[in-house]
Amino acid sequence: MALSQHERERYQRHLALAEIGAAGQERLKAARVLVVGAGGLGSPAALYLAAAGCGTLGLLDCDRVELSNLQRQVLFDTGALTRSKAEAGRERLAALNPDIRVIAHAVELRAVNVMQLVAGYDLVLDGSDRLATRYLVNDACVLLGRALVSAAIHRFEGQVMTYVPGQGPCYRCAFPHAADGLVANCAQAGVLGVLPGVLGTLQATEAIKLITGAGEPLIGRLLTYDALAMSFSEFRVRRRRDCAVCGDSPSITQPMDAKPMADDSPTGIRQLSAAALAELLRAGGAPLLVDVREPAEFAAGHLPGSLHIPLGELPQRLGEIPPGSAPVFICRAGGRSMAACQLALRARIASPASLEGGLLAWSREVDPALTVL
């Protein structure tokens, strides 16, 4: 798609980059990108892709704009309250760049429609806040051979990774086991308002790189961001031969909705601050400490005496936790430990506790010498 003189003027800063130039900008003009979730992550991602001249942008979200969204969802303003996010977002993006086409998908993403929706695009950005949706999008992208840039946020932390068919691991390779509802969403756990701006912008960066062929995308690499420490870390991820969707013998051959879960109440889950746990240990208490992080994280540093059971293995290894032990689950920042508590409650393990803020809090408040990946 040749650029008009008007477009050359609009995108002249891209044209000046040898890595993009006219050829790259023309590829952006021809690109079709679906943004799943017009929330904290999708807002900056969609704004930057629209500004960059992505020819066709799909914006998928079935929710309406609420006042609490405006703390971080920069696609909307106060005048958009109660409106459909997909429709209000479409208008905002079209106003930013009338030269592109923006399609609003004000629908709930389910197994019945995900293949049809994803098939209409070349690349997908997933900014959803539900684990079930992340797996659904991942599976559809793998089955249809579409590239995917997936990001997630929790409190002060975020992560992003890129999947390209045939070139590296998918989201399930990195996170093979999880159940929707086990990790608190933004409404439950809170989120620093600028955090999704950082991760959503990284998603847009990855998308532009994939479309134009510039740079090295995050294939096989999970990039994490800690806003409190103002630090980035990178973890290598390999394709799993036993992956349920992209493995050698996949068991998932079509997208499936997550099975409905019982409405578990948080009643019965204790939250222990780092100071409270330290005091309990100093006083001679001997709680069962269960570290649910991944092996590399555990090896880098952990609390003495901790039983190591990665969260993905916990459902099969709950028998290692005595029913009356009142275990204290530990992870990096508190999200996985809350998930472990809910799994423990389902297994009738009474009074499980979560280390609030995880080992990051422990390192800040109790033992700065502890290494936390």
C-alpha positions in Angstrom: 0.0 0.0 0.0 1.7 3.2 -1.2 1.7 6.2 1.1 0.0 9.4 0.1 1.8 12.7 0.5 -0.4 13.4 3.6 0.7 10.1 5.1 4.3 10.8 4.4 4.0 14.0 6.3 2.2 12.4 9.2 4.7 9.6 9.6 7.8 11.4 8.7 9.5 10.5 12.0 9.1 6.8 11.1 10.2 7.4 7.5 13.5 8.9 8.9 14.2 5.6 10.7 16.2 3.3 8.5 14.8 0.3 10.4 11.2 1.3 9.3 11.3 3.7 6.4 8.7 3.8 3.7 8.6 0.0 3.3 7.9 -0.5 7.0 5.3 2.3 7.1 3.5 0.7 4.2 3.5 -2.6 6.1 2.0 -0.8 9.0 -0.7 0.6 6.7 -1.5 -2.9 5.5 -1.5 -4.5 8.9 -4.6 -5.8 10.7 -4.2 -5.9 14.5 -6.8 -7.0 17.1 -6.5 -5.5 20.6 -8.3 -7.7 23.1 -9.4 -5.6 26.1 -9.8 -1.8 25.9 -8.7 -1.4 29.5 -5.4 -0.4 31.2 -3.2 -2.3 28.7 -5.3 -2.0 25.6 -5.7 1.8 26.0 -2.1 2.8 25.5 -1.4 0.0 23.0 -4.3 1.0 20.8 -3.5 4.7 21.0 0.1 4.2 19.9 -0.8 1.7 17.1 -3.4 4.2 15.8 -0.8 7.0 15.9 1.7 4.8 14.2 -0.6 4.2 11.3 -1.7 0.7 11.8 -4.2 0.4 8.9 -6.9 -1.7 10.6 -7.4 -1.8 14.3 -9.9 -4.0 16.0 -10.9 -3.1 19.6 -12.6 -5.9 21.5 -14.3 -5.3 24.8 -17.8 -6.0 26.1 -17.7 -3.7 29.2 -18.8 -0.1 29.7 -16.6 2.8 31.0 -16.8 3.2 34.7 -15.4 6.0 36.9 -12.8 3.7 38.5 -11.4 3.0 35.0 -10.3 6.5 34.4 -7.3 6.2 36.9 -5.5 4.2 34.2 -7.5 3.6 31.1 -6.3 6.7 29.1 -8.4 5.8 26.0 -11.4 7.4 27.8 -12.4 10.6 29.5 -15.2 11.6 31.8 -17.5 12.1 29.0 -17.3 8.5 28.0 -18.8 7.2 31.3 -21.4 4.4 30.9 -20.6 4.1 27.2 -19.4 0.9 25.5 -15.6 0.8 25.7 -15.4 -0.6 22.2 -17.5 2.1 20.7 -16.0 5.0 22.8 -12.5 3.7 22.0 -13.3 3.5 18.3 -14.3 7.1 18.2 -11.2 8.2 20.2 -8.9 6.3 17.9 -10.6 7.5 14.7 -10.2 11.1 16.0 -6.5 10.6 16.6 -6.0 9.2 13.2 -8.8 9.4 10.6 -6.6 7.7 8.0 -7.0 4.3 9.7 -9.9 1.9 10.0 -11.1 1.1 13.6 -13.5 -1.8 14.1 -15.4 -2.0 17.4 -16.2 -5.5 18.7 -18.5 -4.9 21.7 -18.8 -8.7 22.4 -17.7 -11.1 25.1 -14.9 -13.3 23.8 -15.9 -16.9 24.1 -14.9 -20.2 22.4 -17.9 -19.9 20.1 -16.6 -16.7 18.5 -12.9 -16.4 19.2 -11.7 -18.2 16.0 -13.9 -16.1 13.7 -12.7 -12.9 15.4 -9.0 -13.7 15.5 -9.1 -15.1 11.9 -9.8 -11.6 10.6 -6.5 -10.2 11.9 -2.8 -10.8 11.3 -1.7 -10.0 14.9 -3.3 -10.0 18.3 -2.5 -8.0 21.4 -4.0 -9.5 24.6 -4.6 -7.1 27.4 -7.4 -9.0 29.1 -7.7 -9.2 32.9 -9.0 -12.8 33.0 -6.8 -15.8 32.9 -9.5 -17.7 31.0 -9.5 -15.1 28.2 -5.7 -15.2 28.0 -5.7 -18.9 27.4 -8.6 -18.7 25.0 -6.8 -16.0 22.9 -3.5 -17.9 23.0 -5.1 -21.1 21.9 -6.9 -19.4 19.0 -3.7 -17.7 17.9 -1.8 -21.0 18.0 -4.5 -22.9 16.1 -4.8 -20.1 13.4 -1.1 -19.4 13.2 -1.4 -15.8 14.3 1.3 -13.9 16.2 0.3 -12.8 19.8 1.7 -10.2 22.2 0.4 -11.0 25.7 0.8 -8.8 28.8 -0.5 -9.0 32.3 -0.3 -6.7 35.4 -0.7 -7.1 39.1 -0.4 -4.3 41.7 3.1 -2.8 40.9 4.3 -5.5 38.5 3.8 -6.5 34.9 5.0 -9.0 32.3 5.0 -9.3 28.5 5.9 -12.0 26.0 5.5 -12.5 22.3 4.5 -15.7 20.4 5.2 -16.2 16.8 4.0 -19.4 15.2 6.7 -21.9 14.6 9.4 -19.7 16.2 9.0 -20.1 20.0 6.8 -21.0 23.0 3.2 -19.9 23.5 1.6 -18.6 26.6 0.7 -22.1 27.8 4.3 -23.1 27.5 5.2 -20.4 30.1 2.1 -20.9 32.3 0.8 -24.4 31.7 -1.5 -24.5 34.7 -3.9 -21.9 36.1 -7.5 -21.5 36.9 -9.6 -18.4 36.3 -10.5 -16.5 39.4 -7.4 -17.6 41.4 -5.4 -14.5 40.7 -6.9 -11.2 41.9 -7.8 -8.7 39.2 -7.3 -5.0 39.4 -10.5 -4.4 41.3 -9.5 -6.9 43.9 -5.8 -6.3 44.3 -5.4 -2.7 43.1 -3.0 -1.5 40.5 -0.7 1.5 40.1 -2.3 3.7 37.5 0.8 4.2 35.3 1.7 0.4 35.4 -0.5 -0.7 32.5 0.8 2.3 30.5 4.3 0.9 30.6 3.2 -2.6 29.7 0.7 -1.5 27.0 3.3 0.6 25.4 5.7 -2.3 25.3 3.0 -4.4 23.6 2.6 -1.7 20.9 6.4 -1.6 20.5 6.4 -5.4 20.0 3.6 -5.2 17.5 5.3 -2.5 15.4 8.5 -4.5 15.4 6.7 -7.6 14.3 4.9 -5.7 11.5 7.9 -3.8 10.2 10.6 -6.5 10.9 12.7 -4.2 13.0 14.6 -5.4 16.0 14.3 -8.6 18.0 10.9 -9.5 19.4 10.3 -11.1 22.8 10.1 -14.6 21.4 11.1 -17.1 24.0 11.6 -14.3 26.5 9.3 -13.2 29.4 10.0 -9.6 30.3 8.9 -8.5 33.7 8.7 -5.0 35.2 8.8 -4.0 38.8 7.6 -0.4 39.2 8.5 -0.2 42.9 12.1 -1.2 42.2 12.1 0.5 38.7 13.7 -2.6 37.3 13.2 -5.0 34.4 14.1 -8.7 34.4 14.1 -11.3 31.6 13.4 -15.0 31.9 14.0 -17.5 29.1 11.0 -19.7 28.2 11.3 -22.8 26.0 8.6 -24.4 24.0 7.2 -27.4 25.9 6.9 -30.6 23.9 4.0 -31.5 26.2 2.2 -28.2 25.7 -1.5 -28.8 25.5 -1.9 -26.6 22.4 1.5 -26.1 20.6 3.2 -29.3 21.8 4.1 -32.4 19.8 0.8 -34.1 20.7 -1.7 -31.3 21.5 -4.8 -32.2 23.4 -6.4 -28.8 22.6 -7.5 -28.8 19.0 -10.2 -26.2 19.3 -10.7 -23.3 21.8 -12.7 -24.2 24.9 -14.3 -22.0 27.5 -13.0 -22.5 31.1 -15.2 -24.7 33.2 -17.4 -22.8 35.6 -15.9 -22.6 39.1 -17.7 -22.6 42.4 -18.0 -19.1 43.9 -15.3 -19.4 46.6 -15.4 -16.9 49.4 -12.2 -15.4 50.6 -13.4 -16.2 54.1 -10.9 -18.6 55.7 -7.8 -17.0 54.0 -5.4 -15.2 56.3 -3.2 -12.4 55.1 0.2 -12.2 57.0 2.4 -9.1 56.6 6.1 -9.7 56.3 6.5 -8.2 59.8 3.8 -10.4 61.3 5.4 -13.5 59.8 8.8 -12.5 61.0 7.4 -12.0 64.5 5.7 -15.4 64.4 8.9 -17.1 63.4 11.0 -15.2 66.1 8.5 -16.2 68.7 9.1 -19.9 68.1 6.1 -20.5 65.9 6.7 -23.1 63.3 4.2 -22.6 60.5 4.5 -24.7 57.4 6.0 -22.4 54.7 5.0 -23.4 51.2 6.9 -21.5 48.4 4.8 -21.7 45.2 7.3 -19.9 42.9 9.1 -21.5 39.9 12.3 -23.5 40.5 14.6 -20.7 39.3 13.0 -18.2 41.6 13.2 -20.6 44.5 16.9 -21.5 43.9 17.8 -17.8 43.8 16.6 -17.3 47.4 13.9 -18.5 49.8 13.0 -18.6 53.5 14.7 -21.4 55.4 12.6 -24.5 55.8 10.2 -23.7 53.0 8.5 -26.5 51.2 8.8 -25.9 47.5 5.7 -26.7 45.4 5.3 -24.6 42.2 1.8 -23.3 41.8 1.3 -25.3 38.6 2.1 -28.5 40.5 0.0 -27.7 43.6 -3.3 -29.3 42.6 -1.5 -32.7 42.2 0.7 -32.2 45.4 -1.8 -30.9 47.9 -1.5 -34.2 49.7 1.9 -33.1 50.9 0.3 -30.5 53.1 -1.3 -31.9 56.3 -5.0 -30.8 56.6 -4.4 -29.2 60.0 -1.1 -27.4 59.3 -2.5 -23.9 58.5 0.2 -23.4 55.8 1.6 -20.0 54.9 1.9 -19.8 51.1 4.7 -17.6 49.7 5.4 -16.2 46.2 7.1 -13.1 44.8 4.5 -10.5 45.2 1.4 -12.1 46.7 -0.7 -13.1 43.6 0.3 -16.7 43.3 0.1 -17.2 47.1 -3.5 -16.1 47.1 -4.2 -18.5 44.3 -2.6 -21.3 46.4 -4.7 -20.4 49.4 -7.9 -20.8 47.4 -6.7 -24.2 46.1 -6.0 -25.2 49.6 -9.5 -24.2 50.8 -11.0 -26.3 48.0 -9.0 -29.2 49.3 -10.3 -28.6 52.8 -7.0 -27.4 54.2 -8.1 -25.0 56.9 -6.9 -21.5 57.6 -4.3 -21.1 54.8 -2.3 -17.8 54.8 -0.7 -15.7 52.1 2.4 -13.6 52.7 1.1 -10.2 51.8 3.3 -8.6 49.2 5.3 -11.8 48.9 9.0 -12.0 49.2 9.4 -8.6 47.7 7.8 -7.3 50.9 10.0 -9.6 53.0 13.1 -8.3 51.3 12.1 -4.6 51.9 10.9 -5.0 55.5 12.7 -7.9 57.0 15.8 -9.2 55.2 17.2 -7.0 52.4 19.9 -9.6 51.8 17.3 -12.1 50.4 17.6 -12.4 46.6 14.2 -12.2 44.9 13.9 -12.8 41.2 
